[in-house]
């Protein structure tokens, strides 16, 4: 019995800190880039109702910048924040903010259907039932930002041994996959038909997403993680001007690439 007890204690001493995840808390911060599908955008108000078809958009990257770690300006770049907890060795639950940016391309012609006042006076007229997206006619962006606040369930699998790594407390390689969902809380910057913009935070819709990534944990407690996330966003209630009657709606898919830096610790 004494030998068995000593052997059991010796196993515990030898077991790596990284051998188990259950009960660990993690938090990370990083940056992202996005791509968006084309989108039909409908604008409605007291005297107008029209839809623009197949509108293209892009993100608004800032590149590697001190603002990512400047507390007074860290929400200006495209960023990601997430905190979570491992409920088992392989599964975690988390809450996070994907601070993306969405900017409609200007100076392109798109199809339009509907009506609005003073048509043709914004430099937007185009043959064959199209309009030119001039700045006088419309600017449309979620740049502070396209805020996807979401919960995720993710799986982690240690693949270090397949790469010949034995000391996982020094460096550990994990694969991760997950599913998430949440709501959109954008600050939409719109100039529409010469109206005064609203430019305030507003709950506008919902999103769902799936992700896959690779996690490199080093010195037991610190990690860098790269993720590829794709999802669907539906925003039926976007504020566009100071007039509460003015609304826009759209839905689209997105692909997000991110790199984050974080820490993992037992609670």
N, C-alpha and C positions, 0 to 999 in steps of 0.2 A: 504493500500500500504506500509506503514511504517513497519507494522508487518511482511508482506510478505518479505520485503527486509532484515530485521533483521534475519528472519528464514533462508533465502537463504544464508546469510553470515555465519550464525552459522553452516550450513551444510558444507560449504567450510572449515571452521576451523576444523570440526570434521573429515573430509575425510582424510584417511591415505595417506601418501606419496606413499606407495606401491600399491595404488588402481589403478593407471594408469602407463603404461610404455611408451606410445607414447612420443617421443622427448628425450628419455634417451639414453645415450651413455654408452657402457660397454667395458671392456678390461680384459682379463685374461691370466694366465700363469700356466703351470703345466707339468705333466709327463705322460708317456704312456707305455704300453706293447702291443706287436703285435703278431699275428699268421698269417701264410701265407699258401695258398694252394700250392700244387706242381706245377712246371712250366717247360715247354719245353723251353730251351735256345738255340738259334742259334748263332754261331760265324762265321763271314765271314771276309776274307782278300784276299790279292793278290794270295796266294797259298794254301788256305784252305777254307773249307765250311763244317761245321758239326753241328749237332743238338744233344743235350743231352736231354733225355726224363725223365719226372717226377722227376725233381730235387727238393729236399727238402731244406728249409731254416728256419732260426730262427732269432729272434731279438737279441739285445746286450744290456741288461739292466745294469744300473749302481747302481740301488737301491737308497734309500734316501741318498742324498749326498749334500754337501755344494756347489757343482758346479751348482746346479739348480738356485742358487741366486748369484753366483759369476759372475759379468759382463764379466770378461776376459775368462771364461770357460763355460758359461751357454749354449753354443751350443753343448757341448760334450755329455751330456746325451740325452736320448730320450725325447723330449719336445714338448709342444704345445703352440702356441701364437695365440690369436684371438682378434680382435677389431670390434665392430659393433654398429648398431644404430637401435632403435625401430621405425619403420615407422607407427606402430599402437600399441594398447595395447597388441596385441597377436603376432604380426609378427615382426621379425628383419631381417636385412641383415648384412652380416659380411664378412671380409676377414681374412684369417689365414694361418698359417704354421704348418703342422703336420710334425715334424722332427722325422721320424722313422728310423730304421736301419734294414738292410736285409743282412744276412750272409748265404751263401751256406754251407751246411754241408759238411765237408771233410771226406775222408776215407770211402766212400760208393761206391758201384757199381751201375751204371746206364746204360741204353741202349743208344746206339749211332748210328747215321747214317751220313755218309759223309766221308771226307778225310782231312788229315792234314800231314805236313811233319814230318819225323823222328818218325813215329808211332811205339810205343813199346819201346821207349827209355826214357820215363818219369815215369816208374814204374806203368803204367796205364793199361797194358794189362790184360784182363779178358776173360774167355771163354764165348761162346754163344753170341758173338757180343756185349759185354759190356766193359765198361772201369771203372777203379778204380780212384776215384777223389783224386789223390795224389797231394800234394802241388807243386811238380815239374811240373805236367801237368796243373793244373788250381787252382787258388783261385779266388773267385768272391764274392764281397760284395759291398753294397751301405751303407757305414757306416759314411759318413759325409754330408749327409746321404741319405736316401730315402725321399727326401724333396717334400712333396705334398703341393703345394701352391694353395689354393682353396677359392672360394666364396661359401657362404651358405645362404639359406633362412630357417629360423627356426620359429616354433610356440611355444609359452609359455602359459601355463594354470596354474593359481593359484588353488591349491587343498587344501589350508590350512584349509578351513572351514570343509572339510570332515574329517580332523584329529583333529578337536576340537580346532584349533588355531584361536583366535579372534584378537589379537594384531599383525597384520602382519608387522607393523613397527619394532617390536622387532624380530620376526622370521617369515619367509614366505617360504612355500614349493611350488615349481613349477615343473610341468612336461614339458619336451621339446622334440620336434622331428624336424628333418630337412633334407634337401637334399642339396648336394653340388657337385661341379665339379671344375676342374682346371688342372694344368700342373705339371709334374714331373721335378725337377731340381736337380738330384742326383750328388753326387761326388762319382764316382764308382772307387773302388780299385780292380784292376784285375791284376793277374800275369798269363799270358797265353803263353804256349809253350816256355817259357824262354825269352819272349819279355819284353822290359822295359815298366812298367806300365804308364798309362796316369794320373789317379788320379786327375781329375779337374772337376769343375762344368760344367754341360752341360744339356740343355733342351732335354729330352729324350722321352717324351710322355705325356700322359694325364691320368686323373683318374676321376671317379665318385663315389659318396658315399651317404650313408643314415645313420642317427644317431638317437638315443633316449637316454634320460638321465633324471636325477633328479637334481634340483637346489635348494639349501638351502640358502636363503638370510637373513642376520641378520643385525640389527641396520641400516636398510634402504639401506645402500650403499655397503655392502660387501657380498660376496657369495663364497660358495664352490660348485662345480658342478662335478658330475660323469657322464660319457658318455660311451656308447657302440656304436662304429661306424663300419660299414662294407662297403666294396667297391670293385671296379674293377680297376686295373691298367694295362695299355698297354704301353710298352716302345719299339717302333720299332727302335730307334736310340740311342744306348748306346755306348759311347766311351770306348774303352778297352785298347789301347796302344797309344804310341806317333805317330804311323803311322795313318794318317787320313783315310786310307783305311780299317782299322780294326774296325769292329763294332759288336755289339751283339744286340739281340732282345729277348723280353720275355713278357708274360702277365700272370697275376695271380689275385686271390682275396685275401683280407686281412680282418682281424678282429682286431680292435684297442680298447683297454680299457684305459680310461684316467681319471685322477683327476686333476682339475684345480682350481685355486684361483683367484678371481677377484673383481672388483669394478664396480658399476653402478651409474651414476650421470646424472642429467639433464644438457643439453648443454645450 
